[in-house]
Amino acid sequence: MTTGHNKTPNTSAIQALHDELAAVINRLTLDQEDCPTAIPNLSFFRREAPSDPCVCLIEPSIVLVVQGAKQMLIGDDVHEYNTERFLVTSLDLPASSQVLEASPETPSLGLVLKLDMRIIAELISQTKRPIPRGDAAESSAVLGTVTPELLEPFTRLLALLDHTDDMTVLAPLIEREIHYRLLQTDLAPRLWRIVSVGSQSQRIASAIDWLKLNYAQPLRIDELAHHVQMSSSSLHHYFRQLTAKSPLQYQKWLRLNEARRLMLNEGMEAARAAFQVGYESPSQFSREYSRLFGAPPRRDIEALRQNSQTA
């Protein structure tokens, strides 16, 4: 289990910045739960009650809670985060997200900013600092301590949502600053390790990219291992360590989610969607779909459409 109990420094400054961020997010998420913004890499979330775990795909991101508390479950690992701790993920991961503290009067509010690990690697090369000391164990999701220096550029980024003429020029600059500020937090050793050339995280990221492009094709582990310059046994070991799934389970997860998207958004019949994502047996597809989403394809899609109409 991964948890954090460190006392956050500069509590009053952090609270003031959280209040500023919460006011913007609260205003822009009324009657919504997950809210994209005009800044492509930035989205907000709002929950007015604690929730059960909800299956999701996490992209490389920083997740900040400015009010309330959440947790992310990846395999057997539980990452709890709140206004004192933030979450960073470095791979595209199947996970479950759960809201721990929220009410209509004090909703759980926060933001997700997609990260570009190439920017972090570039910033590291520019700073020419020695590798920071600390826990550098490889992990796909880690918790860091919130600081005023990290929160402050987020306030300027959110302020651009009311100044759209400035957004195109200034948003990328502020996002780059946020990447830099991450390297000044207690996650610096982990981030250095993640972007190091030849690191296991980097190779598994390449394996995930390959699977996302080839999910409908039969998976040949030897071919994938050769592509990322690993042995088959090492690929299995580190893939499961970093994603809590084997490559085959990850491919299956991609297939089922894409089939769900095709049925929901494009009106495709279940059998055709199953074939398009790589299944040869409709009955196997239905079994595995029900196991992942809790209902057979037709019933699940009908429920999703009904929920979207009543939301």
N, C-alpha and C positions, 0 to 999 in steps of 0.2 A: 504494500500500500504506500502511495506517495501522498504525503500531507505536508502542510507548512504551518508552523506556529511561531515564526520569528516576529518579534516586536518591530513594527514598521517605524522608521525614523521620521521626523518632521511631520508628525501626525496632523497638526493644524493646517499646514500647507497642503498636505495630501487631501484632507477633508474639503478644503475650499475648492481645489481642482475637481474633485469628484462631484461636488455640488454643481459646479459649472457645467461639467459634462452631462450630469444627470438631467439638468434642466433642458438642455438641447435634445437629448435622446427622448425624454418624456414627451416633449412637444411634438416630435416628429414621428412617434410610434403609437399615438392614440388609436385605439381600436385595431392594432396590428400586433403580430407576434414577431415575425422575422421580416425585416424591412431593408431592402437594398437602398442605396443612396446614389446621388448623382456623381459621386466619386467612385469609379468602377471597383476598386479594391476594398471598399469600406461598406459594411452593413451593420445594422443595429438589431438587437433583440429585446423583447419585453415579455415578461410573464407575470401574471397577477395571482398565481397560486403555485405551490410546490407541485412537481410533476413526477410521473414515472419515467424511467429511462426511455429515451427516444432515439432510435437508430438513425445515424447520420454519417455522412462522409466529411471528414475534416481535411481541408487543404492546409498547406504550410501557412500558418497564421499566428498572430498574437490575439488572444482573447482577453478583454478587460471587462470585469464586472465593476460598475460604478455604484451599484446599489443592489443589496441582496447577496446571494451565494449560489454557486452551481458546482457540479462535479462532472468530470468526464471519465467514462469507463472504457478502457481499452484492454480487452482480454480480462485478466485478473487484476490489473492495475487500476487503482482509483485515484484520480487527481482532483482534489478539492481546491477550489479557488474562490476568492471573494475580493473585497476592496483592499486587502493587504497583499494578496498573492495574485499574479497573473499567469496565464497558461500560454506556452509557445509549443506549436506542433511543427514538425519539419518534413513530414511526409503526407501523402494522400492516404488517410487512414479510415477504415470502417470503425466506428465507435458508437457509444451511446452517451447522450447528453441528458443531464437531470438537474432540474432546479430544486434547490434545497430550502431557500428562504425567499418568500414572495407573498404579497397580499395585494388586494385592490388598492388599499391606501398607500402601501409602500411596495410597488412592483419591483421585481428583479429587472434591472436595466443594464445594458452593456453594449459592447461593440466588438466586431471582428474585423481585423485588418489583415488582408493577405500579404504574406511576406515573400520576398524574392531572395533566396539564398545566394544568388549570384552577387547581389548588392552587398550582402554581408561579407562575402569572400573578397570583393573588391575593396571594401572599407578596411578590412584587416590588412590587405596588402599595402594600402596607402598609409596606415598608421605606423607600420614597421615597429610595433611594440613587441616585446617578448610575449610568449604564450602565457596568459594569466594562470596563476595557480588556483587550484580548486578541484572540485569533483568534475572530472571530464568523462565519466562513463557515458557510453553511447545510449541514447534513448530517443524515441520518436516524439515524446511529449514530456515537457519539463515545466516546473513551476519556478517563478522568480519573484523577488520582492519588489513591490511597487515603490517607486521613488517619484518625487516631484519633477525631477529632470525628465523622466519618461512621460509623465502625464501632460506636461506643459505643451509640447508640440501637438498632442492630440487636441487640446483646446483650440489651437490655431487651425488645425485641419477641419474640425467641425464648424468653426466659424466661417469657413469658405462656402459652406452649404447655403449661406445667405448672401454670398457674393460670387455668383456663378461666373461673372466676367473674369475673375481672377483665378478661377479653379484650375483651368487647363495648365497654366504656367506654374502656379504655386503648389498645387497638391503633390506633384511628383517630388518637388524639393522637400516638402515637409515629410513625406513618406520616407525619403532617403534619410532625413534627420532622425526619424524614429528608429530606423535600422541601426543608425550609429548609436543612439541612446541605449538600445538593447545591449550593445557591446560594452556599455559602461555599468550594466547591472551585474548581479551575482550569477547570471547565466552565461557570462562571457566565456568561461572555460568550455562549457557545453557547446556553445555556438561555434567556437573555434574548431572543436573536434568534429562537429557535424559537417562543416564545409571543407575540411581538410581533404586535399586530393588523395584519392585512394582509400578514404575511410569507408567503413562498412555501411554507414548511413548513406553516403554518396552512391555506393554501388547498388544498394537496395532501392534508392530513389530511381536509378536508371532501370532497374528491373520492373518497378511499378510503371514507369513511363512506357516500357515495352509491352507490358500486359494491357495497358489501357488502349494501345494502338492495335493489339492483336487478340483481344479477349474472345472474339468469335472463332478463332482458329484453335485446333487441338494443341494442347500445351505439351511441349517437349522440354523437360527440365534441363537436359544436357545442352540444348540449343540456347536456352535462356541463361544458363550458367556461363557458357562460353561468351555470350554477348556482354555480360557484366564482368568478365574476367575473374570468375570464382569457380571453385569446385562445386559439384552438385550438393555435396553434404554441407559445405559452408553456406551455400545459398539458402538451403532449407533452414539451417540453424539461425542465421542472422535475420532472414525474412520473418520467421516466426517470432524471434526476440523483439523485433522492432515494430511488427504489425499485429502480433497475436494471432496470425493466420499463416497457413502454408501458402505457397504460390498458387496451388490448385484451388484452395478455399477462397483466396483473394479473387482469382479469375471467376469463380462461380458467383461471388458477391457482385462483381462488375456486371456479369451477364444478367443476373436477376434484376438488378436495379435499372439497367438499360431496357430490359423487356418491360418493366413497370412503366418507365417513361414513354415507351412507344405505345403502350396500351392506353395510358392516361392522356397523353398530349396529342397523339396522332390517330387515336381511335382504332388501333390495330387489334385484330383478333388474337387471342392467346396463342393458338397454334402457330400462326404466322410469326408472331413476336418471338416465340421460343426458337423457331428455325433460324430467324434472322440473327439471333445472338449466339447461335452455335449449338443448340440442343437438337438432337436427332429424335429423341423420344418425348412426345407431349406429356405422357404420364409422369416421367421422371421430372420434367420441368414443373408440373403442377405440384408434385410432392415437395420438391426443394423450394419452390416459391412459397408454399404454405408454411414450411418450416421456418423460413426467414421472416415473412410478413404476417404470419398468424392467421391467414385465410387463403382459400384458393384464389386464383387470378381474377375471375369474374366478380366474385363477391368483394374482394379487396378494392378493385377499381370502382365498383358501384359505391362502396362506402366512402372512398376518397372524393368522388364527385359530389356525393350528397353533402359531405362535410364542407366542401368548398362553396357550395351553394348557400349553406346556412351560416357560413362564417361572416 
